[in-house]
Amino acid sequence: MHGWMDMSASFQFTVDELDKDWYVIAPDWRGFGLSDWAPQGYWFPDYVADLSAIINIISPDVEISLVGHSMGGNIAGLYTGVYPEKVQKLILAEGFGMPPRDASEAPNRLKRWLEQKDKNPSLKPYSSLGEVAQRLIKNTPELTEARALFLAEHWSAQQPDGEFKLRADPKHKMTNPILYRSVEASFFWKRIACPTLWLHSDSGWLRRFMKDDYATIDEYRSNYQNLSERTITESSHMMHHVQPKKFAAAIELFIN
């Protein structure tokens, strides 16, 4: 399950490195890649509902293993907390919670969303696939030119005027009116019964993302019944882009 502003095709590098012939499903979240766009905006409950619908179709009676990166990991964790009996192994790649937000922020957050929702946000167009690839490399300097070009072909689409636009819905730029409530999320995590693996990069991304709030990270850890952790070295937050061999090996070692 991919992260924010990513798409399912980015897991191709990981799939290519898997030793066993696994049956892999990698969907595009709504509003990303080839999936349809939502009329108003994007909320975690809808993403969880989409994941639930997919699992009910592809594996209604057999436990699955879930791998989620970043936003996809947060969604996978919520789903597993709702249906712990449906997941046999859970792998969260730097997708195990977000910084807690103060409830006092809620009114102004909703106000910002109300003021944004009738506007038409846009994403920058690009003149060529090469320019899209360079944007990806700017975001992730460890990315190779070849992988960046592969991602660019899936991340963007050429328009009738020749420009390339990202496939992501520009509404993802809008303020989310729903505050992330870590206290609520913790009750989902407490219900997860299966072995769970936290995958870290050695880039320091988690430390920066959580604003050096190590107490909160430890609090998040404490909610899992059966948690282990592993670091993907020489990596970045986009570990499946820059270290797919190590990422694939960590997945297989854990779910075998």
Secondary structure as GFF3:
##gff-version 3
##sequence-region A 1 256
A	DSSP	three_ten_helix	8	11	.	.	.	ID=ss1
A	DSSP	alpha_helix	12	17	.	.	.	ID=ss2
A	DSSP	alpha_helix	44	58	.	.	.	ID=ss3
A	DSSP	beta_strand	64	69	.	.	.	ID=ss4
A	DSSP	alpha_helix	71	82	.	.	.	ID=ss5
A	DSSP	three_ten_helix	84	86	.	.	.	ID=ss6
A	DSSP	beta_strand	87	93	.	.	.	ID=ss7
A	DSSP	three_ten_helix	103	105	.	.	.	ID=ss8
A	DSSP	alpha_helix	106	116	.	.	.	ID=ss9
A	DSSP	alpha_helix	129	139	.	.	.	ID=ss10
A	DSSP	alpha_helix	145	155	.	.	.	ID=ss11
A	DSSP	beta_strand	156	158	.	.	.	ID=ss12
A	DSSP	beta_strand	164	166	.	.	.	ID=ss13
A	DSSP	three_ten_helix	170	173	.	.	.	ID=ss14
A	DSSP	alpha_helix	182	190	.	.	.	ID=ss15
A	DSSP	beta_strand	196	201	.	.	.	ID=ss16
A	DSSP	alpha_helix	205	209	.	.	.	ID=ss17
A	DSSP	alpha_helix	214	221	.	.	.	ID=ss18
A	DSSP	beta_strand	227	232	.	.	.	ID=ss19
A	DSSP	alpha_helix	239	242	.	.	.	ID=ss20
A	DSSP	alpha_helix	244	255	.	.	.	ID=ss21
###
